[in-house]
Each structure stands twice: as C-alpha cells, then as structure tokens.
C-alpha cells in the first residue's frame, strides 16, 4: 500500500488563485515570456501522490499528472531514492563521450517491454518532441524515403518538424513558419464523429486511399500515429483501424511509428497502448512523459535494423539520457515490472468510466466518453446535437479549478476534458472530483 506524506484530500482555504499565487504571478509577468502559458496560475509548493499543494495552502486533486508525466505519483519514494543516490555519484558526462550504465539499463528495459517479437535497440533523448523528430530521422535513414504521414487530430510537439506534424495550428504553429516539408495529414478514425456505422476497416480504407493518391507508397517513409490520441481529445480509433493500416504499410515497405509519448508506460493499463489491438505492429515507438516520474528523459525504441541504420554521431545530444534522469527511469520501469501499476490504471478506468457514462446518460451536453485505463476523456456538445460546446467546457474547467480539482482541456475545438490522474490516486479522490464536475454540469447546463 502506498504511504503518502500529504493527506490525500481536496482542500480550498483561499480564493483561487490565492494572494501568494497572485503575487508570484505578478513576478512571473515581469520575468517570463508571454509565450509560456498558464492553465491555472496557482503556484505549487509541494506535491505527493495525487495532491498538489499551492503556496497558499490549497490542496488540489490532480487529474493532469503534469500532462501524463507523474504517472507513478508525485514525489514517488523510489524515484526520490534513485535520484538522490545518482545525483551524489554522477550528474553528467555525455553518453556519446564517456558512457555510463544507467543509460544502457533504461534501453534494456524498454527493449524488453515494448511490443514486438523482434530484436530491438533504443536511444535516449530529452522530450517527446525530440523523440518524434529522431524517430523520423531513423525512418528516413532506413527507408531512404522522405515523406511522413500523420493523422487528423494528432499532436506530436512544438519543435519545427513536430509543429508541421500537428493537426491543429493554433496555438502551436501560428506565426512560427515556414514549417518542415514532406509531412502529409491523413483522415483519422474518430468513432464519435465519423459517419454512423463506419467500421475501423472502412476508416482505414479512407486513410489508405488518401495516402496512395496524395503521397504514394514509393515516397512514404513512415506513418506516425498515436494509438490513443492525446491532445486531440483521447480519440481511440475504431477496432480494426490500426490493424488495417499496419497490413497496408507492411505490404508497401512503409514503417509504422507509434507515438506513445502520452499513452505509453502503463497509462492505459498496459505497458503500451499499442498492445490493445493485436494486429497493430509498430516498427518504432516514441516514449516520454510517464517514463521517469517527472525527470527529463525520452526514448525511441524499435527494430534493431532500423535503429542501427543511423551512422555514429548522427543521433544524440548533450543531455539525452542524462544519468540522473536515467536512474529515475530505471526506478519507474522496475516498479511497473514489480506489479500493481498496470492494475492501478485498470482500477481507475473501472471507477471513472461508470461515473462518466452516468453523466452522459443524465446530461445531454455530454456527447461522448472514451479512452483506456487512466486516460479517459469526456466530450461536450450542444444539447441535441454533436456541435462542439467549448463554452460549457470553459465554465466547467473554471468551476473545477475554483473547487480544488485540476482538470485539462483537449480536442481541436477545446470541448473535451481529459483525465490523466496519477495512478496512485484513490477511488475516494476520483469520486470527489467527479462530484465536483457534476455540480458544475448541473449549474451550467
């Protein structure tokens, strides 16, 4: 049983934001670029488990996990111990100059636990965006082809290449061009908004026709897809979609890159979300966020022949696979191996999904509930239609924040609430958070 150092309870003791947070926010305005946003300008002093404590003493139920990063829980003791030991031993040499064991051990663990019955290699980086960029480099080097296919509603990062790979330009790419070329956007399976009755196979055929006509398999290096889309609103493709895409790709010499930055590392109740559809067979995986309990590290893992196609010196970076971050990642991965973490994500789904489906049955503004494990979303619409309802979503976010529940929006229309709680969250906290949400729906619909 997890031992918590902060009481796992919601507590609001000041206005939100409180006076100390307001003071800090004024300092921020004078020191920090305006381009760095703030979803909720309360300043966090400490955290543990699934609770955030701000400088004014308010305690928030965290349903965001730093956007899926602290899946193992805030200030996880295993991560604290690993980082404390490592920072006293070695903080940096640069792995491509003088290597160290921690980098190798992370790669061994990722090679072991990513899906695929083939020999694997890994390389470590810093961010999810960096992992995606490097996956594209590996794919292009191996295939000697330039084009990359991505999917509608997808999100892959804020670097130059990944900005071009995102479906939504605002706010990620507006005014930051020119963007990278040879990136093509392909129709996605979106069961809630696809034509009624469209199967996964039919949605895949729509995507395949687009790729054949607009790109051509002879020029297509890789298809990059999130098995559960993150920023797009936790869209889970219809069964059969990923399998059909895989079958076409394999037949045409096109690689499959599974972007598991948000959905991977136990978030969905499996090691990786790609495991839910048996016929989906990625060649490469991009991994970040939940891998190291809040420490900065990411990875590309995949087929050895693809990963070894890059020439020495072509892959790397100053801080990639930093020994302190790598030690944290080893701790997280070994905790998942030890058992209980995947089951925790499954428990969260078993608790959260029925509550949200109950809201859908009661309130016409709830259009869809979807997701896997501890990656669940609720999409809001105008009652009696499927028209996106951003207005009520904004009101509900504000209501939750004012009442000590941190929630995040998602979706290209900003009409979706996404739930990414730390996997150590208790059922009591989950139910308390949904009670707050339902009170908001009653008040605003």
C-alpha positions in Angstrom: 0.0 0.0 0.0 1.3 3.5 -0.9 2.3 5.7 2.0 1.5 9.3 1.5 3.3 12.3 3.0 0.5 14.7 2.3 -3.1 13.9 3.2 -4.9 12.8 0.1 -7.8 15.2 0.3 -9.1 18.3 -1.5 -8.9 21.5 0.5 -9.7 25.1 -0.6 -8.7 27.7 2.0 -8.4 30.9 -0.1 -9.8 32.3 -3.3 -8.3 30.6 -6.3 -5.7 31.8 -7.1 -4.8 32.9 -3.5 -2.9 36.0 -2.5 0.6 34.5 -2.6 0.0 32.9 -6.0 -1.2 36.3 -7.3 2.0 37.9 -6.0 4.1 35.3 -7.7 2.1 35.7 -10.9 3.0 39.4 -11.0 6.6 38.5 -10.7 6.2 36.0 -13.5 4.6 38.6 -15.8 7.8 40.7 -15.5 10.3 37.8 -15.9 8.8 35.1 -18.1 8.0 35.2 -21.8 4.3 35.7 -22.5 4.6 32.8 -24.9 4.7 30.4 -21.9 1.1 29.9 -20.9 -0.5 29.1 -17.6 -3.7 26.9 -17.5 -4.2 27.6 -13.7 -2.0 30.4 -12.2 -1.6 28.8 -8.8 2.0 28.3 -7.7 2.7 24.8 -6.4 4.9 24.4 -3.4 4.8 20.7 -2.9 3.0 17.5 -4.1 2.6 13.9 -3.2 0.5 11.1 -4.6 -2.4 12.7 -6.4 -2.4 16.0 -4.5 -0.9 19.4 -5.4 -0.4 22.0 -2.6 0.0 25.6 -3.6 1.8 28.4 -1.8 -1.5 29.5 -0.1 -2.1 26.0 1.3 -4.9 25.0 -1.1 -4.8 21.3 -2.0 -5.9 20.3 -5.5 -6.9 16.8 -6.8 -4.5 16.4 -9.7 -6.3 15.0 -12.8 -3.5 16.0 -15.1 -0.3 14.5 -13.8 1.7 17.3 -15.4 0.1 16.1 -18.7 0.7 12.4 -18.0 4.2 12.8 -16.6 4.0 11.7 -12.9 2.0 8.6 -13.6 3.8 6.8 -10.8 2.6 9.6 -8.4 4.0 12.9 -7.2 7.3 12.5 -5.2 7.3 8.8 -5.6 9.8 7.4 -3.0 11.5 5.1 -5.4 12.2 8.0 -7.7 13.4 10.2 -4.9 15.8 7.5 -3.7 17.2 6.8 -7.2 17.7 10.5 -8.0 19.2 11.2 -4.6 21.7 8.4 -4.9 22.6 9.2 -8.5 23.0 13.0 -8.1 25.6 12.3 -5.5 27.5 9.9 -7.8 27.4 11.4 -11.3 25.3 14.1 -12.9 26.7 14.3 -16.4 29.4 13.2 -18.8 27.5 13.0 -22.1 26.9 9.4 -23.1 28.4 9.8 -26.5 31.7 10.9 -24.9 32.1 8.6 -21.9 29.1 6.2 -21.4 27.5 5.0 -18.1 25.4 2.1 -17.1 22.2 3.8 -16.3 21.6 4.8 -20.0 22.2 1.1 -21.0 19.8 -0.2 -18.4 17.0 2.1 -19.5 17.4 0.9 -23.0 17.4 -2.8 -21.9 14.2 -2.3 -20.0 12.5 -0.5 -22.9 13.6 -3.1 -25.4 12.2 -5.8 -23.1 8.8 -4.2 -22.6 7.8 -2.6 -25.9 5.6 -4.8 -28.1 7.1 -6.7 -31.0 8.7 -10.1 -31.4 12.0 -8.8 -32.9 15.4 -7.7 -31.7 15.3 -4.1 -30.5 17.5 -1.1 -29.9 16.8 2.2 -28.1 18.2 5.7 -28.0 17.5 8.3 -25.3 16.7 12.0 -25.6 15.0 14.7 -23.6 11.4 15.5 -24.7 8.6 13.8 -26.5 9.0 16.2 -29.4 12.7 15.2 -29.6 11.8 11.6 -29.6 9.4 12.1 -32.5 11.9 14.1 -34.5 14.5 11.3 -34.1 12.0 8.6 -34.9 11.5 10.4 -38.2 15.3 10.5 -38.7 15.6 6.8 -38.1 12.7 6.1 -40.5 14.1 8.3 -43.3 17.6 6.9 -43.0 16.5 3.3 -43.1 13.9 3.6 -45.9 15.7 6.3 -47.9 12.3 7.9 -48.5 11.3 11.5 -47.5 7.5 11.6 -46.7 5.8 11.2 -43.4 2.1 10.6 -42.9 0.3 11.8 -39.7 -3.3 11.8 -38.7 -6.1 14.4 -38.3 -6.5 15.5 -34.6 -2.9 14.3 -33.8 -0.3 16.2 -31.8 3.4 15.5 -31.8 5.2 18.5 -30.3 6.4 22.1 -30.6 9.7 21.8 -32.5 9.9 22.7 -36.2 9.2 19.2 -37.6 6.6 18.3 -35.0 4.7 21.6 -35.5 4.3 20.5 -39.1 3.1 17.1 -37.9 0.4 18.5 -35.6 -3.2 18.7 -36.9 -4.1 21.9 -35.0 -2.0 25.0 -35.9 -3.2 27.2 -33.1 -1.5 27.8 -30.7 1.4 25.6 -31.6 2.4 26.9 -35.1 0.8 30.2 -35.7 3.4 32.7 -36.9 6.3 30.3 -36.4 6.7 29.2 -40.0 7.9 28.2 -42.5 7.3 24.6 -41.3 9.1 21.4 -42.3 8.0 19.9 -45.6 7.1 16.3 -46.8 4.5 15.9 -44.0 1.0 14.8 -45.0 -2.1 14.8 -42.9 -4.4 11.8 -43.3 -8.0 11.2 -42.1 -8.3 9.5 -38.7 -10.8 7.1 -37.3 -13.0 9.1 -34.9 -15.9 6.9 -34.0 -17.9 9.7 -32.3 -17.8 12.0 -35.4 -17.3 9.5 -38.3 -20.4 8.7 -40.5 -22.7 6.4 -38.5 -21.8 2.8 -38.9 -18.3 3.4 -40.3 -16.1 0.5 -39.2 -12.4 0.6 -38.4 -11.6 -1.1 -41.7 -13.6 1.4 -43.6 -11.9 4.3 -41.9 -8.6 2.7 -42.7 -9.5 2.4 -46.3 -10.3 6.1 -46.4 -6.9 6.8 -45.0 -5.1 4.4 -47.3 -6.7 5.9 -50.4 -5.6 9.3 -49.3 -2.0 8.1 -48.8 -1.9 6.3 -52.1 -3.3 9.3 -54.0 -1.7 12.2 -52.2 1.7 10.7 -51.2 2.5 7.4 -52.9 3.9 4.5 -51.0 7.1 4.8 -53.0 7.9 8.1 -51.3 6.4 7.4 -47.9 9.0 6.5 -45.2 6.7 6.2 -42.2 3.2 6.5 -40.8 3.3 8.2 -37.3 0.2 7.6 -35.2 -0.9 7.8 -31.6 -2.8 4.6 -30.7 -4.8 6.8 -28.4 -4.6 10.5 -29.5 -3.6 12.8 -26.6 -4.1 16.5 -27.4 -6.7 15.6 -29.9 -9.1 14.5 -27.2 -8.2 10.9 -26.3 -9.6 9.7 -29.6 -9.5 5.9 -29.7 -9.8 4.5 -33.3 -12.4 2.0 -34.1 -11.4 -1.6 -33.8 -9.6 -2.9 -36.9 -8.3 0.6 -38.0 -4.8 0.1 -36.7 -4.6 -3.5 -38.0 -5.7 -2.5 -41.5 -3.2 0.4 -41.6 -0.4 -2.0 -40.4 -1.3 -4.5 -43.1 -1.1 -1.9 -45.9 2.1 -0.4 -44.5 3.9 -3.8 -44.3 2.8 -4.7 -47.8 4.2 -1.4 -49.2 7.5 -1.0 -47.3 6.3 1.8 -45.0 7.3 1.9 -41.4 4.8 2.4 -38.5 5.8 4.7 -35.7 3.6 4.5 -32.6 3.7 7.8 -30.8 3.3 6.6 -27.2 4.5 9.8 -25.6 1.3 10.3 -23.7 -0.4 6.9 -23.8 2.7 4.7 -23.0 4.4 3.5 -19.9 1.4 2.0 -18.0 -1.0 4.9 -18.6 -3.7 2.9 -20.3 -3.4 -0.2 -18.2 -0.9 -2.0 -20.5 2.8 -1.2 -20.8 1.9 0.5 -24.1 -1.4 1.4 -25.7 -0.3 -0.3 -28.9 -1.0 -3.7 -27.2 -4.8 -3.3 -27.3 -5.1 -4.3 -31.0 -3.2 -7.5 -31.7 -2.8 -6.7 -35.4 -1.1 -3.4 -34.8 2.6 -3.9 -35.3 4.7 -0.8 -34.9 8.3 -0.8 -36.0 9.3 2.1 -33.8 7.9 3.6 -30.5 8.4 7.2 -29.2 8.3 7.2 -25.4 8.5 10.1 -22.8 6.3 11.8 -20.2 5.5 9.0 -17.7 8.8 7.2 -18.0 10.8 8.9 -15.2 8.4 10.3 -12.5 9.0 13.9 -13.5 12.6 13.7 -14.5 13.5 14.8 -18.1 14.1 11.9 -20.5 12.6 10.4 -23.6 13.3 7.5 -26.0 12.9 5.9 -29.4 12.7 2.1 -29.2 12.3 -0.2 -32.2 13.5 -2.7 -34.7 17.3 -3.2 -34.4 17.9 -3.0 -38.2 16.1 0.4 -38.3 17.7 1.8 -35.2 21.2 0.6 -36.3 20.8 2.2 -39.8 21.9 5.6 -38.4 25.6 6.4 -38.6 27.6 7.0 -35.4 27.3 10.7 -34.4 24.0 11.1 -36.3 21.9 10.6 -33.2 22.3 12.1 -29.8 22.5 15.4 -27.9 24.2 16.9 -24.9 21.6 16.0 -22.2 20.0 12.9 -23.8 19.8 10.1 -21.3 21.3 12.2 -18.5 22.4 9.8 -15.7 20.1 11.3 -13.1 17.0 11.1 -15.3 18.0 7.6 -16.4 18.2 6.5 -12.8 14.7 7.8 -12.3 13.5 6.0 -15.4 15.0 2.7 -14.2 13.2 3.1 -10.9 9.8 3.7 -12.6 10.2 0.9 -15.1 11.2 -1.6 -12.3 8.3 -0.5 -10.2 6.0 -1.3 -13.1 7.8 -4.7 -13.6 7.2 -5.4 -9.9 3.4 -5.3 -10.4 0.5 -3.3 -9.3 0.9 -0.3 -11.6 -0.9 -1.6 -14.6 -3.6 -2.8 -12.3 -3.9 0.6 -10.8 -4.6 2.1 -14.2 -7.2 -0.6 -14.8 -8.8 0.2 -11.4 -9.0 3.9 -12.3 -10.9 3.0 -15.6 -13.2 0.8 -13.6 -14.0 3.6 -11.2 -14.0 6.6 -13.6 -15.8 5.2 -16.7 -19.1 4.2 -15.0 -19.3 7.6 -13.3 -18.7 9.5 -16.6 -21.1 7.3 -18.5 -23.7 8.0 -15.8 -23.1 11.8 -16.5 -23.6 11.1 -20.2 -26.9 9.4 -19.6 -28.1 12.3 -17.4 -26.9 15.4 -19.2 -27.5 16.0 -22.9 -24.4 18.2 -23.1 -22.2 15.2 -22.6 -21.7 13.8 -26.1 -19.0 11.1 -25.7 -17.0 9.3 -23.1 -13.9 7.4 -24.3 -10.4 6.3 -23.6 -8.4 3.5 -21.9 -7.1 2.9 -18.4 -6.2 6.2 -16.7 -6.5 8.1 -20.0 -10.2 9.0 -20.2 -12.0 11.9 -21.8 -15.5 13.4 -21.8 -16.5 15.5 -24.9 -19.1 18.2 -24.5 -21.7 19.2 -27.2 -24.6 21.4 -27.5 -27.7 19.5 -26.3 -29.4 17.6 -29.0 -26.5 17.8 -31.5 -22.8 16.9 -31.9 -21.8 20.6 -32.3 -18.8 21.2 -30.1 -19.6 23.1 -26.9 -16.5 25.0 -25.9 -18.5 27.4 -23.7 -19.6 24.9 -21.2 -16.2 23.2 -21.2 -14.5 26.5 -20.3 -17.1 27.1 -17.5 -16.6 23.6 -16.1 -12.8 23.9 -16.1 -13.2 27.2 -14.1 -15.7 25.6 -11.8 -13.4 22.6 -11.1 -10.3 24.9 -10.5 -12.2 27.1 -8.1 -13.2 24.0 -6.2 -9.8 22.4 -5.9 -9.8 20.0 -8.9 -7.2 20.4 -11.6 -8.5 19.4 -15.0 -7.2 20.0 -18.5 -9.0 20.5 -21.8 -8.2 18.9 -25.1 -9.6 18.4 -28.6 -9.3 20.6 -31.7 -12.4 22.5 -30.5 -11.3 22.7 -26.9 -14.6 21.0 -25.9 -13.1 17.9 -24.2 -12.0 17.4 -20.6 -9.2 14.8 -20.2 -8.5 12.8 -17.1 -4.9 11.8 -16.6 -4.6 11.2 -12.8 -1.5 9.8 -11.1 -2.0 6.0 -11.0 -1.8 6.1 -7.2 -5.0 8.2 -6.9 -7.6 6.8 -4.5 -11.2 5.9 -5.5 -12.3 8.5 -2.9 -10.4 11.3 -4.7 -11.7 10.2 -8.1 -15.3 10.2 -6.8 -14.9 13.5 -5.1 -13.5 15.0 -8.3 -16.4 13.7 -10.3 -18.9 15.0 -7.7 -17.3 18.5 -8.2 -17.6 18.1 -12.0 -21.3 17.0 -11.8 -22.1 20.0 -9.6 -20.6 22.2 -12.4 -22.6 20.5 -15.1 -25.8 21.0 -13.1 -25.0 24.6 -12.6 -24.1 25.4 -16.2 -26.2 23.3 -18.5 
